Amino acid sequence: MNLEYIAGLDARGFIFGAALADRLGIGFVPVRKKGKLPSTTVCEKYELEYGFDEVEIHIDAFDNKEGARVLIIDDLCATGGTANAACKLVTATKANLIEV
């Protein structure tokens, strides 16, 4: 698969994603709820069953490396809103989303 980064969704995706990134010897990037990350971020709003929420990623999460190969990890997928928002964030940073 030749991955360069794993992006893990807040918060259990951090556990699975960080462990896998460590095993593969690649970078880990957190995708967090709005307001939790320091520095400059890109934000994506998504719909929940009962309203809206937002997640964000650092604008330079993939070292400004255009085309970086990224896998997104989450612990479960209910409506898919968070995962879809994470996909949009990864592509907004000009990285190459390989799989979720």
CYANA upper distance limits for C-alpha pairs under 8 A (distance plus 0.5 A):
  2 ASN  CA     69 ARG  CA      7.87
  3 LEU  CA     26 ILE  CA      7.88
  3 LEU  CA     69 ARG  CA      5.61
  3 LEU  CA     70 VAL  CA      6.49
  3 LEU  CA     71 LEU  CA      7.56
  3 LEU  CA     98 ILE  CA      8.49
  4 GLU  CA     26 ILE  CA      5.96
  4 GLU  CA     27 GLY  CA      6.86
  4 GLU  CA     68 ALA  CA      6.82
  4 GLU  CA     69 ARG  CA      5.72
  4 GLU  CA     70 VAL  CA      6.64
  5 TYR  CA     21 ALA  CA      7.59
  5 TYR  CA     26 ILE  CA      6.07
  5 TYR  CA     27 GLY  CA      5.06
  5 TYR  CA     28 PHE  CA      6.07
  5 TYR  CA     29 VAL  CA      7.50
  5 TYR  CA     62 PHE  CA      7.99
  5 TYR  CA     68 ALA  CA      7.97
  5 TYR  CA     69 ARG  CA      6.91
  5 TYR  CA     70 VAL  CA      5.38
  5 TYR  CA     71 LEU  CA      7.03
  6 ILE  CA     17 GLY  CA      6.62
  6 ILE  CA     18 ALA  CA      8.10
  6 ILE  CA     20 LEU  CA      8.46
  6 ILE  CA     21 ALA  CA      6.56
  6 ILE  CA     26 ILE  CA      7.96
  6 ILE  CA     27 GLY  CA      6.84
  6 ILE  CA     28 PHE  CA      5.46
  6 ILE  CA     29 VAL  CA      6.64
  6 ILE  CA     70 VAL  CA      6.05
  6 ILE  CA     71 LEU  CA      5.35
  6 ILE  CA     72 ILE  CA      6.27
  6 ILE  CA     73 ILE  CA      7.49
  7 ALA  CA     17 GLY  CA      7.23
  7 ALA  CA     28 PHE  CA      6.40
  7 ALA  CA     29 VAL  CA      5.10
  7 ALA  CA     30 PRO  CA      6.15
  7 ALA  CA     31 VAL  CA      6.96
  7 ALA  CA     70 VAL  CA      7.35
  7 ALA  CA     71 LEU  CA      6.66
  7 ALA  CA     72 ILE  CA      5.23
  7 ALA  CA     73 ILE  CA      6.68
  8 GLY  CA     12 ARG  CA      8.40
  8 GLY  CA     13 GLY  CA      4.94
  8 GLY  CA     14 PHE  CA      5.40
  8 GLY  CA     15 ILE  CA      8.46
  8 GLY  CA     16 PHE  CA      8.07
  8 GLY  CA     17 GLY  CA      5.57
  8 GLY  CA     18 ALA  CA      7.82
  8 GLY  CA     28 PHE  CA      7.84
  8 GLY  CA     29 VAL  CA      6.83
  8 GLY  CA     30 PRO  CA      5.64
  8 GLY  CA     31 VAL  CA      6.36
  8 GLY  CA     72 ILE  CA      6.41
  8 GLY  CA     73 ILE  CA      5.40
  8 GLY  CA     74 ASP  CA      6.53
  9 LEU  CA     13 GLY  CA      5.08
  9 LEU  CA     14 PHE  CA      6.72
  9 LEU  CA     30 PRO  CA      6.76
  9 LEU  CA     31 VAL  CA      5.34
  9 LEU  CA     32 ARG  CA      6.90
  9 LEU  CA     72 ILE  CA      8.08
  9 LEU  CA     73 ILE  CA      6.94
  9 LEU  CA     74 ASP  CA      5.82
  9 LEU  CA     82 THR  CA      8.40
  9 LEU  CA     83 ALA  CA      8.25
  9 LEU  CA     86 ALA  CA      8.08
 10 ASP  CA     14 PHE  CA      6.82
 10 ASP  CA     30 PRO  CA      7.54
 10 ASP  CA     31 VAL  CA      6.43
 10 ASP  CA     32 ARG  CA      5.50
 10 ASP  CA     33 LYS  CA      7.25
 10 ASP  CA     74 ASP  CA      8.40
 11 ALA  CA     15 ILE  CA      7.98
 11 ALA  CA     32 ARG  CA      8.03
 12 ARG  CA     16 PHE  CA      7.28
 12 ARG  CA     74 ASP  CA      7.29
 12 ARG  CA     75 ASP  CA      6.35
 13 GLY  CA     17 GLY  CA      5.99
 13 GLY  CA     18 ALA  CA      8.44
 13 GLY  CA     73 ILE  CA      6.07
 13 GLY  CA     74 ASP  CA      4.74
 13 GLY  CA     75 ASP  CA      5.91
 14 PHE  CA     18 ALA  CA      6.06
 14 PHE  CA     30 PRO  CA      7.14
 14 PHE  CA     74 ASP  CA      8.43
 15 ILE  CA     19 ALA  CA      6.70
 16 PHE  CA     20 LEU  CA      6.69
 16 PHE  CA     73 ILE  CA      7.68
 16 PHE  CA     74 ASP  CA      8.13
 16 PHE  CA     75 ASP  CA      7.97
 17 GLY  CA     21 ALA  CA      6.50
 17 GLY  CA     28 PHE  CA      7.49
 17 GLY  CA     72 ILE  CA      8.45
 17 GLY  CA     73 ILE  CA      6.20
 17 GLY  CA     74 ASP  CA      8.15
 18 ALA  CA     22 ASP  CA      6.58
 18 ALA  CA     28 PHE  CA      6.34
 19 ALA  CA     23 ARG  CA      6.78
 20 LEU  CA     24 LEU  CA      6.63
 21 ALA  CA     25 GLY  CA      6.36
 21 ALA  CA     26 ILE  CA      5.61
 21 ALA  CA     27 GLY  CA      6.51
 21 ALA  CA     28 PHE  CA      6.35
 22 ASP  CA     26 ILE  CA      6.90
 22 ASP  CA     27 GLY  CA      8.20
 29 VAL  CA     57 ILE  CA      8.40
 29 VAL  CA     61 ALA  CA      6.87
 29 VAL  CA     62 PHE  CA      8.29
 30 PRO  CA     57 ILE  CA      7.33
 31 VAL  CA     55 VAL  CA      7.03
 31 VAL  CA     56 GLU  CA      6.24
 31 VAL  CA     57 ILE  CA      5.64
 31 VAL  CA     86 ALA  CA      7.42
 32 ARG  CA     36 LYS  CA      6.84
 32 ARG  CA     37 LEU  CA      7.38
 32 ARG  CA     55 VAL  CA      5.82
 32 ARG  CA     56 GLU  CA      5.97
 32 ARG  CA     57 ILE  CA      7.13
 33 LYS  CA     53 ASP  CA      8.39
 33 LYS  CA     54 GLU  CA      6.45
 33 LYS  CA     55 VAL  CA      4.79
 33 LYS  CA     56 GLU  CA      6.66
 34 LYS  CA     43 CYS  CA      7.66
 34 LYS  CA     54 GLU  CA      6.02
 34 LYS  CA     55 VAL  CA      5.53
 34 LYS  CA     56 GLU  CA      6.18
 37 LEU  CA     41 THR  CA      8.03
 37 LEU  CA     56 GLU  CA      8.23
 37 LEU  CA     57 ILE  CA      8.02
 37 LEU  CA     58 HIS  CA      7.86
 39 SER  CA     58 HIS  CA      7.54
 40 THR  CA     58 HIS  CA      6.39
 40 THR  CA     59 ILE  CA      6.50
 41 THR  CA     56 GLU  CA      6.62
 41 THR  CA     57 ILE  CA      5.84
 41 THR  CA     58 HIS  CA      4.68
 41 THR  CA     59 ILE  CA      5.30
 42 VAL  CA     56 GLU  CA      5.92
 42 VAL  CA     57 ILE  CA      6.03
 42 VAL  CA     58 HIS  CA      6.73
 42 VAL  CA     59 ILE  CA      6.08
 42 VAL  CA     89 LEU  CA      7.28
 42 VAL  CA     92 ALA  CA      8.29
 43 CYS  CA     54 GLU  CA      7.14
 43 CYS  CA     55 VAL  CA      6.24
 43 CYS  CA     56 GLU  CA      4.75
 43 CYS  CA     57 ILE  CA      7.25
 43 CYS  CA     89 LEU  CA      7.59
 44 GLU  CA     54 GLU  CA      5.99
 44 GLU  CA     55 VAL  CA      6.07
 44 GLU  CA     56 GLU  CA      6.71
 44 GLU  CA     85 ALA  CA      6.26
 44 GLU  CA     86 ALA  CA      8.20
 44 GLU  CA     88 LYS  CA      7.83
 44 GLU  CA     89 LEU  CA      7.10
 45 LYS  CA     52 PHE  CA      7.36
 45 LYS  CA     53 ASP  CA      6.25
 45 LYS  CA     54 GLU  CA      4.76
 45 LYS  CA     55 VAL  CA      7.15
 45 LYS  CA     85 ALA  CA      7.38
 46 TYR  CA     52 PHE  CA      6.15
 46 TYR  CA     53 ASP  CA      6.13
 46 TYR  CA     54 GLU  CA      6.52
 46 TYR  CA     81 GLY  CA      6.21
 46 TYR  CA     82 THR  CA      7.18
 46 TYR  CA     85 ALA  CA      6.64
 47 GLU  CA     51 GLY  CA      6.44
 47 GLU  CA     52 PHE  CA      4.95
 47 GLU  CA     53 ASP  CA      7.00
 47 GLU  CA     81 GLY  CA      6.59
 48 LEU  CA     52 PHE  CA      5.75
 48 LEU  CA     53 ASP  CA      7.46
 48 LEU  CA     79 THR  CA      8.01
 48 LEU  CA     81 GLY  CA      7.23
 49 GLU  CA     79 THR  CA      8.30
 55 VAL  CA     82 THR  CA      8.07
 55 VAL  CA     85 ALA  CA      7.66
 55 VAL  CA     86 ALA  CA      7.88
 56 GLU  CA     86 ALA  CA      8.40
 56 GLU  CA     89 LEU  CA      7.64
 57 ILE  CA     61 ALA  CA      7.26
 57 ILE  CA     89 LEU  CA      7.25
 59 ILE  CA     64 ASN  CA      8.43
 59 ILE  CA     93 THR  CA      6.77
 60 ASP  CA     64 ASN  CA      5.63
 60 ASP  CA     93 THR  CA      7.82
 61 ALA  CA     93 THR  CA      8.32
 62 PHE  CA     68 ALA  CA      7.17
 62 PHE  CA     93 THR  CA      8.18
 62 PHE  CA     95 ALA  CA      7.70
 64 ASN  CA     93 THR  CA      8.03
 65 LYS  CA     94 LYS  CA      8.30
 65 LYS  CA     95 ALA  CA      7.62
 66 GLU  CA     93 THR  CA      8.12
 66 GLU  CA     94 LYS  CA      5.68
 66 GLU  CA     95 ALA  CA      5.89
 66 GLU  CA     96 ASN  CA      8.25
 67 GLY  CA     94 LYS  CA      6.58
 67 GLY  CA     95 ALA  CA      4.92
 67 GLY  CA     96 ASN  CA      5.27
 68 ALA  CA     94 LYS  CA      8.31
 68 ALA  CA     95 ALA  CA      5.19
 68 ALA  CA     96 ASN  CA      5.94
 69 ARG  CA     95 ALA  CA      6.90
 69 ARG  CA     96 ASN  CA      5.42
 69 ARG  CA     97 LEU  CA      6.61
 69 ARG  CA     98 ILE  CA      6.66
 70 VAL  CA     90 VAL  CA      8.27
 70 VAL  CA     95 ALA  CA      7.42
 70 VAL  CA     96 ASN  CA      6.52
 70 VAL  CA     97 LEU  CA      5.46
 70 VAL  CA     98 ILE  CA      6.09
 70 VAL  CA     99 GLU  CA      7.82
 71 LEU  CA     97 LEU  CA      6.76
 71 LEU  CA     98 ILE  CA      6.09
 71 LEU  CA     99 GLU  CA      5.60
 71 LEU  CA    100 VAL  CA      6.32
 72 ILE  CA     83 ALA  CA      8.39
 72 ILE  CA     86 ALA  CA      8.12
 72 ILE  CA     87 CYS  CA      8.15
 72 ILE  CA     97 LEU  CA      8.28
 72 ILE  CA     99 GLU  CA      6.93
 72 ILE  CA    100 VAL  CA      5.15
 73 ILE  CA    100 VAL  CA      6.60
 74 ASP  CA     83 ALA  CA      7.97
 77 CYS  CA     83 ALA  CA      7.92
 80 GLY  CA     84 ASN  CA      6.47
 81 GLY  CA     85 ALA  CA      6.64
 82 THR  CA     86 ALA  CA      6.66
 83 ALA  CA     87 CYS  CA      6.74
 83 ALA  CA    100 VAL  CA      8.23
 84 ASN  CA     88 LYS  CA      6.91
 85 ALA  CA     89 LEU  CA      6.78
 86 ALA  CA     90 VAL  CA      6.70
 87 CYS  CA     91 THR  CA      6.83
 87 CYS  CA     97 LEU  CA      7.53
 88 LYS  CA     92 ALA  CA      6.45
 89 LEU  CA     93 THR  CA      7.00
 90 VAL  CA     94 LYS  CA      7.36
 90 VAL  CA     95 ALA  CA      6.26
 90 VAL  CA     96 ASN  CA      7.88
 90 VAL  CA     97 LEU  CA      7.10
 91 THR  CA     95 ALA  CA      5.83
 91 THR  CA     96 ASN  CA      6.93
 91 THR  CA     97 LEU  CA      7.16
